[in-house]
Amino acid sequence: MSEQKVRIRTTRNVMHLPTVALRGLVVFPNNIVHFEVGRQKSIAAIEAAMRANSKIFLIAQKETETEEPSAKDLYAYGVIAEIKQVLRVSEDLVKVLVEGENRAKLLELDTSGKFLQAEVRPAPVRGIASDKYIQGEALIRSIKECFEDYLSFSPQISKDVVYNIVSSDDPLFLSEYMPANLLLKYEDKQTILNESSLLGRLEKLLVLLRQECDVLAIEKELDDKVNVQMDKNQRDYYLREQMHVISEELGDAEDTRAEADTYAQKIKELKLEPASEEKLFKECDRLSKMAGNQAEISVIRSYLDTVLALPWHTTTQDDLDQAHARKVLDHDHYGLEKVKERILEILAVRKLNNDVKGQIICLVGPPGVGKTSIARSVADCMGRKFARMSLGGVHDEAEIRGHRRTYIGAMPGRIISAVTSAKSSNPVILLDEIDKLAGDYRGDPSSALLEVLDPEQNRTFKDNYLDIPFDLSQVLFITTANDASHIPGPLYDRMDVIELPSYTRVEKYNIAKRHLLPKQLKNNGLEGKVSLNSSALYEIIDGYTREAGVRTLERTITSVLRKCAQKIAAGQTEKVSVNAAMVKELLGPEKVKPTFISRADAVGIANGLAWTSVGGEMLPVEVSVVPNGSGKIELTGSLGDVMKESARLAVTYARVHAKTYGIDPEQFKNCDIHIHAPEGAVPKDGPSAGVTLTTALISALSGHPVRHDLAMTGEITLHGNVLPIGGLKEKSMAAFREGISTVLIPKDNEPDLFEVDEEVKKAVRFIPVSDLSQVLKHALIMPSHPAFRTARTVPKATQLIAAEESAAKEPAPIM
């Protein structure tokens, strides 16, 4: 790059000079000043001036933060100066010594070159007119008197400066020398430089001096007050020193003051809110005033250590990449596609809006389906720290909020402890088993969680132990529950619920093959020594486990591997390959028996569906008509009040529609009706068995058999309408597991089929119904039906457990 041409010339009293824009500095004529130059354009301007006649134009810029000043960023007046000395400290720093010569006005500024070049015109100050001479003399005297007051407040001014000011009566000299050497703001100095008349300069200088004296007077008053307080502090310090010496003589000395100073320094580094800092400093002050043998010292130390251990400003950077999140979730979990989609949606929203806070995720599902591991995977894919706290059986509010320090052994609550253990203020915290919370006379922990899980309140969560607010708004809370109905309403309303369904047989096989088996082979030291083929895994799933999740499956696989390990350790073999037959040999007879349901078309037996907190179950209903009775209705099987009412509704419906199904009305007078739900030790309740009770009852009274390959669920009304039910996803999984080919569901539950697993919808035909006549049409085998002649007319218990008689059904399309 060619060097910029230096134009230093005078045309009609106009000069073109290299220019340096000064930050926070104003140079006056006839004053020697040294300063440092760091900007490249300024360094280039110094070098250009040195190559010419050492003349340079110095002008102050209005804002010190401006890096590339233009003409509008500079003041109107500056000083033409001569460079006396230049010292290059480094490539980016030059020290310059200059002497101001003439005041000049900026006319034009060229910023396009390698350095700033200005067109300036010398602007000398107008002197004092003869008729204003006395006024000027008065101003000089006032300035000197004011300067004496200034000296009383600011004695650090050098003697040479004081002498030069006191010994001179030259108004021009004073108007330039005083502002150049006194501690005034650069804006005030520029105000004096801008003034073109000598009389105006003196007036402005007098005003500034008086203002400065007033400020210094106030500062001195404040200093006096501070000194009084310092004297008191020194007295206290002296007394504490004496106490310390006495303690040393007694042999129980402990330097609590140094310890308190260390705590105070750490608290300052935290940069907390003023109110929080003040409270902590008070604790430090209490600690410093205590003798080393006082019992309360340990309480204060424990409190301060707990506060300092919290990650007040420590966070981790979120990784919200969708591909990475999908990869982590797929690696850690097989299936659960809808759950993964919901989690990816949440991460996508957080990626698009970083300010999203307070989103609480609640994972609801049976035990063992992966709720806890899903939460851990969310933390892994986001790159956040993970902490888990179990809420099962928690019945004390202090477990959440902490104990007040007035109690012996007080400690912070579980929330603050979890954040401390995570060592990050934005971790993923798992609140496990939130539906198992309990309350007693010590408070309701679910109410305490309302503040924790409320994004409007948890920004200033105050633990009883800390007694200062801590921001929980950056924490991602994930809760788990088996039964959402047990979560208090206000708490449930704050959470985004994601339901995890039961695993299908194929999903369990893949989970066992991809995750459980490799994990247990490693844990038992059997990698490369034991293998389980597909038939062995399916045998374990079908014959030895019946659960919604995979915990029992993992324990059973571990049991098989232990027995294999025993054979290898005994030297009987080096490698073991396990098949279905060997599973039975190792574990004994199959533990899972066929579900107690109707396995053949029979009269008086209907297969219902039930929901439990551990997944869906089949719920068969038996009805027997006892002749020579009195019309009595007997209900057995540990039925709850709601289910008993459904049974009475079924009897009323059967009476009203007796002729429609060929039922003799006299049977209701001369026969007793016994309604039973098998597995009598298990309590049963709920309205969804209404259609099952009615179907079994009408079948028993009419003699029409009920299809064994059909299950049903739905609440009934007195007029035979079928009302919607809950838990359809889990109930459909139970039907699929037992090989049911057709399921009758309420018409209003048809939209819920969207949540049903695709594998289930391919194997099971769902028929929506709106009234009992439709239910009976599909469920009962009427005389015109080809299967009627082969159906049994008297139900027997042996029909209920004949699992081997059920034939495989072809998958039917979803309706």
C-alpha angles and dihedrals in degrees: 000000000000117000118259113253113252110227111193107159141126122235120174089339090311119124131198110211139166107258136213119198108217123213115215093345133103121190121206128202117267092022128112115222134175123202141159125252122205108158115095094229091051092049089049090051091053091050091048092050091049090053089054125037098313091253116139135170115233118196132166121238120226098231120038092207094063109108100184105034122197128194092277090055093059132074120251097245133050140151133267105225139181119232109233102176139004125196119184108211095177140334090281101037132060128175115214133192114200138172119215115232114169138009111239140182122233111237103168137357126209111203098166097089136071089276137016115273122190136197105219139173121209110249111193119194117258112244129231115280117236092248089054096048095103091049089052091050090051091050091051092052092047090049092052093047090049089047090057089055088047090054091054090060098036110037093161093086111115119256093238092058091048092049094049092051097044095044096049128081095175106122094204092050092048093046090057104030099048100052089042093056105031125085099257130142114268089237089058091048090051089051089059093045091051092056110099099193122071093219091053090050092054092049092051091046091052092050092049093048092051091048090049091050091052091051092047090050091055090046090052091051090052091046090054091053091048091049090053089052090046090053089054091048091050089052091051090047091052092051092048089050089055091049089050092052090049090051090050091052090051091050098239099097121145123171099237092158094062089045091051090049090052091051091047092052091051090049091053090053091056091064094211129174113291093247092052092046092050092053093049093047089054089056090050090050091051090050093051092053096051128096116242095248098056115118095220092065091079090052092053092045092051091049095049092045090052092050093047092048091061115101095238097169102007114116138160125231112252118237104207098166108142095212092051092047092049091049093051094046093047091047094051100038137034118214119348089121096162091049091050091049091053091051092048089051090054091049091048091055091049090051093053094044116031091185093067106123139166098037107155117195120203118195110201122187147109120295117282100021094115106266095140094042091049089056091051090049090053089056091048095050092047093046092237131139116257130221129175130201124181117222096185109129094001105148104158122086089212089067087070103031099031131236124289113252091242088080123081111251093016116171138173121273126265094262094058090041090054092051090048093050091048090054090213134091092219105047130141107254118195115209099198123204096005089169090063095066115129133193133208140158090305092067141276113283091197089064090051089053090058090076093043094052098039110096090204092058109027092072086080101028109169117204113207091232097048094039089196125093121263123193112240095165093102093053117103106219118202119185130191131205139169096207119029091194089071093058112097113253099241090049093046090051091061095056137080102227121216115184120215112204129213116274120255122230092260092048091051090051093052093045090051092047097045103034119006100046097046090046094052093042088057094044092051096043093243102123108142092006104076131038132180118204126213095267091055093052093047090048090054091047095047103033106033108028136051112172143116093241135034106255096105088043090056092048091049092050088050090051091053091049092050091055090049090049089053091056093048093046090050090055095243092126142352098219133024127204111193122207132173094275092050091051090060089046092052100039101030126227119356111275098201112080124195113281114264097254138121108282096179136039104274142162118255097011124103130173114232132182128233137187124224133174089257095051140283124324138189114250113195118193124206125200125186126185111216113202124218091037136129102245094271119158116217119196120192138162103080093288120183125228095264092050091048089054089051089053091053089049089053092053091049091050091049091052093049094048099034096121092049091064099034097257120156107234089213089069090074089059102037101036135060119227119216117194118189137177110203123237091051094188091066114082113233130191143150138092099259093087091067096101091045093051092048094047094049091046096050090044091054094046096043099036092233111140123235121232110256094206092059130083130184145192134184144113118253135212129214090262095049102261117148114228127201123267137198134245096043093151093057094041092052089051090056091051091049091049092054095047096251109164101194131037125188112214133177114271091236090058093060093101089056089068087080088073094049116106115264092232090056093048090052093053102036129058112219117204117191114216131185103191140023094255088066091046093052092044091059098034105043123072103221123204091263091058114100092228093055095087092053096046120101120245099202119056117225131186091240089065091061098061101036095115094160091062095065112100125217112260127217112244111263128208120260115260 
